[in-house]
């Protein structure tokens, strides 16, 4: 005997409760036959005009609805908290778990049988997955997709990565403020997330590699018609997943997380993937530790995208996207189920690299052994993170005196002092920016190069902190030092 659908407890009863639930929904114009027992599909939307990354999700929601109707389902869209990384203060990370709670309780409280998660901006993707995983009904992700490449003076420019470069050039006197402001208008040319391999595109790539989204989800530009078509296909697929009872617990296995770690290394993904993967694993009861992040340490960097490389997400999409990367990693990937019901290996079936300078073959990587590294030592007995693919090779083994900022406020007040006692060999240390010291753990670990050194042409220094760093940032930066200074970690003693 087939198990009754979850939604039947809301809309299938021929009593007062059923009357009330159906009647109120009918005030939106839904006919009687919409409540004939077909699966009710929730569309969990983080659209917001204050989250520019997600501003195209209304269009994708309509495409999902078309797919759901076509497959015999009943789509219902609902809003949840939207976290705009570029707009929120003090930091969007402060609210990731609030979003996860919002998503979880909405799914739990409403009469839906499956859910499509529409996210994009950095914290929306992990927050939505955490919430959906806790309820464990059939779930699938559609990402908003990256913006079109930025354009300025006939060349491509990238979110975050070029902002940091231009800002340093202005501080060095190599770029005029007028040129800096002119570049602003060409940077963000369409709806979508950062078109560099920042945290948003990293998480979209990992979601695809974990089998939580359909193939090509990560890289197709937000305004590409093929992303709208992908959303339509996703609407069809979620109805099938409900019939198959294919849930996050079937997909989010230890193997899926290992595949995410391997893929993160190959794409040059954000250090923020560490905190998000650990949080998602915790929600589904998968044993994943900080040490496991080093499973990708020997995987070469294959994707030549900023901040670790030259190109942007639009180029990555046209070069073959995540399926082409998975094809290169095929012998490294663990068998793992996906939203298509089969193994992750199917995602790379027929995949090709169409531009070998954007997606490199294993035989010619951008960098060898480029995965995230977990560091431990007298400053970080519980670990710290560094991203070799975005670092200066010559600085990965370095010795020098420390200059210490006790707080982010002190850093901002002093970094441009002409008499700051620093040299290119100095190691900049920042305290008080971990989860307890600065709730939300802000993305300030890539401290600015002191103005006096910028003017000398210095563009990278070793920097150590208990903060995070934007996925679009670069440099030889040691992050997430644990225990953090505020919790009594050894970092607090550095002078």
N, C-alpha and C positions, 0 to 999 in steps of 0.2 A: 504493500500500500504506500502510495506517494505521500511524503510528509507535507502537511498543509503549508502554504506560503506564510511567512511572517506577517505579511500585510493583511492576511485574512482575519486576524484578530481585530483589525481596525475596520476593514471595508467589506468583509464577507459575512457579517452577522445579520440575520433577519430579526433584529430586536432594536431596542431604543438606542443602544450604543452605535450599532451599525447605521441606523437612521441618521444620527447626529453627524458621524464622520463623513458619510457620503453626502448628506445634504449641504454641509458647509463647503465641501469641495465643489459641489455643483454650482455654487454662486460664481465660479469662474468660467462657467459654460461647458463643463465636461458632461457628456451624455451618459445615459444609464450604462451602455455597454462598456464604458471605460472601467467599470467596476465589476467586470465579469470573471475576476480571478486571475487576470494577467499580472505579471510581476510589476510591482511599483519600483521604479528606479529613481533614487535621489541623485540630483546633480548638485554637488557641494561646491559652491562658487565663491572664490576669494576675490571676485572683481571689486575694484574700487578706483575712483579717480585719484585717490591719495596713494595708490600703489600703482604707479605708472607701468611697471612691469606687467601687471595683470589687467591692463585696461582693455585688452582685446578679448577677454574671456567671455563677454556677453555673446560675441559672434560664435565662439566655439561652443557655448552652451546650446545655442539654437541648432548647431550641427549635430551635437550629441542627441538632442531631442528627436531630430529627424530619424537618426539611426535607431533609437529606442522604439519609436512608433512603428518604423518599418519592420522591426523584428518581433512586433507583437507585445511590446511593453508599454508602460504608462509612465512617462517622465515627469518628475516634479523637481523644480529647481529651488534651492534654498541658500541663503547667504550665511557666511560665518565670518569671524574676525579676519580682517585683511591686514597683513604686516608689510608696510612699504619700507624696505631697507633704507632707501635714500631719503625718506621724509620723516621718519620717526625719531624722537629723542626720548630717553638718552640713547637707546639702541634697540633695534627690533628684536634682538635675541632675548630681551627681557620678557617678551610676550609669546615666545614660541610655545611654551607649555600651556599658556592660556588658550591659544588657538587649538592645541591638541584636545584640551578639555571641552572646548566649544564644539569641535567636530564630533568627538565621542558622544557627548550628551545629546546632540541633535540626532545623530544616527540612532542612538539607543531609544530616544523618546518618540521618534516618528515611525509611522508604519511603512517602512520601505524594505525591500528585499535585497537590493544591491545598491551600490553607490559609485558614481564617477567623481573623482576628485580633480577639480580644476584649480591648479596652482601655478606657480612660476617663481615669483620673487623668493629670495633665499630661504626664509623660514617657513613659507607657506607649504612647501612640498613636504619637509620632514614633519611639520606639525600636523598636517592632514593625514599622513600615513600613520603616525603614532595614534591619532584618534580612531581612525578606521580599524587599525589592527587590534585595538583594545576591544572593539565590539565584535570583530571577526565575522562580518557578512561579506559576500562577494564584493570586491573593490578593485578599481582600475584607475590609473592616473592619465590625465591629459595635461601636458605642460603648456604654458602660454607660448613658449618658443622665444628665441632670441630676436632682438632688433636687427634690422638691416645694418650692414657695415656703416660705421661713421665715415664721413667724408669731409676733408678740409684741404684746400689748395691742391686738389688733384690726387690726394693719397688717402688711404684708409687709416682711420684712427679708431681706437678701441676704448670702450667704457672703463673707467677706473685707471687702467694701465697707463694710457696716454695722459689722463688727467694728472696723475702723479708726476709723470715726466715733464709735462708742460709747466706744472706748478714749480718744479725745481728749476726749470729753465728760466722762469720769470725771476725767481729768487737769485739766480746766478747772474742775471742781467743779459742772458742770451736770447730772451724772447720778450717782446714788448707786452705790456698789459693789454693793449689794443688787439694784438694778435691772439692773445689768450682768450679774450672775450669773444672774438670772432669764431674761434674754434668751437665754442660752446653751442652755437646754433647748428653745427654740422655733426655734433656728436650723437645725439639721440634722434634718429630720423623716422622712427616708426614705433608702433606699439611693440612691446616685448621686453625681455630681460636683457641684462648686459650681454653684448655680443662678443665679449671675451670669455675665456673659460673661468668665469667667476663661480661663486657658490651656486647661483641659480642654475647655470648650465651644467655645472658639475653634478648637482643633485638630479637633474633631469637625465643626465647620462647614466648615473648609477641606478636610477629607477628603471631605466631601460635594460641595463645589464643584469638587474635583479629579476627581470621578468614581470614587473608590476605595470608596465605600459607596453603598448604595441611597438614593434620595430619602427625606427626612424623618428620616434617621439622627441628625442633630445634636441636634434639640431635643425630641423626644418624651421625657417624663419617664421616669426609670428604672423606675418602678413602673406605668407605663401599659401596659395589655394590648396596645396597638398596637405597642409596642417588642418585646414577646415575639413577636408575629406577624411583625414585621419580621425578627427573627432567624430565624424559620422560613423566610421567603421567601429570606433570604440563604443558608441551607443548600441550598435548591433551586438557587439561582443559581450557587453555586460549582461544583456538579456540571456545569452547562451550560458554565461557563467553562473547565473542564478539557477538555471535548469540543471547545470552540472554540479551545483553546490561547491564551486571552486573558490576558496576563501584565502585571505592573506596568510593564515597559518599553514596553508598548503604550499605557499610560494616563498614566504620569508623564513627559509631554513638557514642553517649554518652555511651550507654551500652557497646560497644566494649572497650572503654577506661577504664570503670570501671572493666571490666573483666581482662584487662591487669594489672591494679593496684592490684587486688586480686591475680592474678597469680604471680606477681612479689614478693609478700609477701611469697607465698607458696614455691617458688623456691629459695628464698634468693637472689633475683636479685640485680643488681647494683644500686647505688644511681644515676648514670647517666641516668637511665630510667626517672627520674623526668624531666630533661631538654629536653629530646627527646620527651616524651609523650606530654608535654606542647607545644612544637614546632609543632608537627604533628597536634595536636588538633587545633592550630591556623590556620594552612593551610586549614583545612576543615570546619572552622567556628563552631567547637564544644566548648561550654563553659566548660572549665576545668581550675581549679585554683590549687594553691599550697595546699590549704586546702583539696582538693579532694584526694590527695595522701594518706591521713590518712584513706581513705575507707578500706585500707588493714591492718590497725593497729592491729586488733584482729585476723587476719588470722594466724594460726600457721605455722612455718617453717616445710615443709614436705620433702624437698629434701636435703639430707645429702651430699651436695657437697661443696668443697672448694670454697670460703674462709670461709663460714659459717659452714661447716661440714668437712667430712673426704674424700669423694669419688670424682670422676671426671666425666666429661660429657660422656665418653665412658660407664662408669658404669650406668649412668643415662639412657642412650639409652637402654641398655640391660635390665634394670629394668622396662621399660615401657614408659619412656619419658613423654612428656607433656600430651598425652592422658590419662595416668594413674593419673596424677596430676589433670586434669580437672574432672576426674571421682570422685575424692575425694571432689572436690569443687562444685560438681554438684548442690547442694542445695543453693549455694551462687551466682552462675553465673547468669547474666542477659540474657534474650533472645536476641540474636543478629545474624544477617545474616552473612554468610561466603562466601568464594569463591566457595564453593560447592553449594551455592544457598539456603541451608537449615539453620537450627539453629546451634549454636555452640555446643549444647548438643550432636549432632551427632558425634563430634570429639572424644567423650569418649565412644561411644557405643562399648561394648565388650572389653574395655580396662581393663587390669589387672596389678597388681603390681607383678613383678616376683622376687623382692628382697626387703623385707620390711625393710632392714637396709639402703638401698639407697633411696627408696621412702617410707616414713612412712605413715601409715593410720592416719586419723584425730584423732583416739583414742590414738595414741602413737607418737606425733610429736617430732621433734628434739628440738624445742623450742616453747613455747606457745606465742601467740600474738607477732609475730616477724616482722610484717610489718614495712616499713619505717615510721619514726615519723617526724612531722614538729614541730620544736621548735620555740618558740617566747619568747622574753625577752628584757632586756635593751640593750643587745648587738646585737640583731637581731629582731628589730621591724617588719620587713617585712618577717621574717622567716629564718630558717636554717634547715638542714636535718641531721638526724643521722640514722644509720642502726643497730638496736639492735641485729639482728641475727649474726653480725660479731663483736660485741663488748664484752667487759668483763663485765659481769653482775654487779660485785661489784663496777664498776666505773660509772655505769649509774646514780648513785646518788653520787655526789662527790663535795668536797669543797677544794680549795687550792689556793696558790699564783700563779700569772701569770708570765711566762717568755715570753717576747715579741720579735719576730723577725719582724723588719719593712719591710723586703723584703726577697725574696727567696735567694738572693745573701748573705745576712747577715746570714741566716740559714746555708747555705752551708759552710760559712767561720767559723762559731762558733760551730756547733753541736758536733764536736769531741774534743773540748777544755776540758782538764782535770779539769780546774778551773771553768767550767760553773756553776753558782750558782743555781742548780736545785736539787730537790729530787724526789722520786717516786710520791709524792703528787702534784708536780708542774703541772700547766696547761700550755701547750705550745700554744702560740698564734702566728699565721702568718698572716700578712697583705699584701695587694697589689697584690693579685693573682686572683681577680675577673675579669670579662670580660673587664672592663675598665683599671684596674690596670695592668693586664698582658693579653693582647688580646689573646683570645682562652681559658682563664680560665684553666690553666694547672692542671694536676692530681698530685698535690703535697701536698694535704691536709693531707695525712697520713705521717706526718713528721717523719723522723728517730728518734728513741729513742736516747737521748744523749749518747755518747760513754761511759762516766763514769758510767751511769746507766745500760747500756747493760752489762758491765763487772760485775755488781752486780746481774745480772739475771733478770732485769726488761725487760718485753717484751710488755707492753702496758701502756699508759698514756692517760689522757684526752687531746685531741688536738682540737683547734678551729681555723677555718680560713674561708676566703671567696673564697677558692679554691675548686676544685673538687678532687675526689679520683678515682683511677683505680678500676674497678669492681672486680679485682682480689685481692684487698688489704683488710685488716682487721684492727680492732682496735676500740677503743672508740673515734671516730673522728666526730666532729661537722663540717659540710661542708656547702658551699653555703651561708654563712652568708650575709644577705641582710638588708639594703643597704651595698654594699661593702665599704671597707675603702676609695678607690679612689673616690667614689661618695659621700663622706662625711658621711658615716655611722658611728654609735657610735664605731664600731670596731677600727676606726682610732684613737680614744682617749685613748685606753687601754695602760697602761704603766706597 
